[in-house]
Amino acid sequence: GPSWTDLDVRADFPLLSRLENGHPLVYLDTAATSQKPRAVLEATDSFFTVHNANVHRGVYGLAQEATELYEAARTTLAAFLNAPDPRNLVFTRGTTEAINLVAHAWGRYALRPGDEIVVTELEHHSNLVPWQLAAGATGARLRAVRLTPEGRLDLGHLRELLASGRVRMVAVAHVSNVLGTVHPVAQIARLAHAAGALCLVDGAQAAGHRAVDVQALGADFYALSGHKMYGPTGIGALWGRAELLEAMPPFMGGGEMIETVEIGESTFAPPPLRFEPGTPPAAQAVGLAAAVRFLEAIGLDRVRAHEAALLERALRGLDALPDVVTYGPQGEDRAGVISFNVRGVHPHDVATFLDEDGVTVRAGQHCAQPAMRALGVDATARASFGVYTTPEDVDAFLRAVERCAAFFASA
Ligand code: PMP
């Protein structure tokens, strides 16, 4: 298995020194949102303190400076994704908005009645509901790739679905927010393309946890959220292939996304500005660029190895507890996410019990109700790791789960 890494960045995260219920905080909900390193807090603060002006509007020096910082953030994030051209990187509020942008702008112009959109049973609601809306508006149909009993995507089923010849889009998560499994998205994109479909990858749980190379993946769209990769909330991105973005009509209308405006009609700016109407969250974009630099200074391979080591330690510990069940395949490439249950105990009670020890885990359906049905559970508890998670955090988590199982077994 992966050897232990010496990654020690916890001190860079001021929030992690606070207490939770009188205990040192053991933050195990990074998959919901990550904590922010000082470099990100300072970059955002410094934008507001010394560079703030509306971007892409003013001709005065301060406005140009703000615009340059915003566009430099775009270039930084594009390079992080190995995107060939920053003009194909659209800033959005997050993954949800990025997927809605494609579902509306591409979906409404490209989909016809009888066309098919393929998702998977594991998708987060934000990579499912926008496609339901697009299908409803166009007469397209939604199909879902099944999970195997071990929790893998059934690629045989994907091939069967693609054989209809009507599939126009395959939308799949890079990393599952429920199981932490890494999906073979490069292979899925190839299968989609061979069947004449496009492929959108929901990268919310992958970006910031492993190197992402949009050219190597070969997908057509890649969506991510800044707040899950140590950046601020309110900022995320959609990368798209140039010819697709250039052909797409706007998603929302407003200022700074147009070329000419008459009362009756307008012509639109080229991407990315066509898809960024209104005043963008420039300070947040600058904060996201600081998060990228923070991650690159560590190195994405170290980040990934660190999470793999934590995952192995946590899975080994949970497997030793007879009353604990974990979900999803083991022994393969997985991000630092574990869904589990304590037999006979509702995950909300598990999360409440753990919180008393300062251990914060998510409990519920993880915005993935079809995934819960496919796994045959009502809900799960979920622990998730980040760069700041330590082996001591994992051990505190394991002790708390053990105490919880013992408490409810004797209750
Ligand atoms: N997709 C996945 C796989 C996610 O985990 C999440 C966040 N939980 C989202 C999409 C939505 O991201 P956001 O709420 O930042 O838009």
Boltz pocket constraint, residues with backbone or C-beta under 6 A from the ligand:
constraints:
  - pocket:
      binder: B
      contacts: [[A, 31], [A, 32], [A, 93], [A, 94], [A, 95], [A, 96], [A, 97], [A, 124], [A, 126], [A, 127], [A, 173], [A, 175], [A, 176], [A, 177], [A, 202], [A, 204], [A, 205], [A, 225], [A, 227], [A, 366], [A, 367]]
      max_distance: 6.0
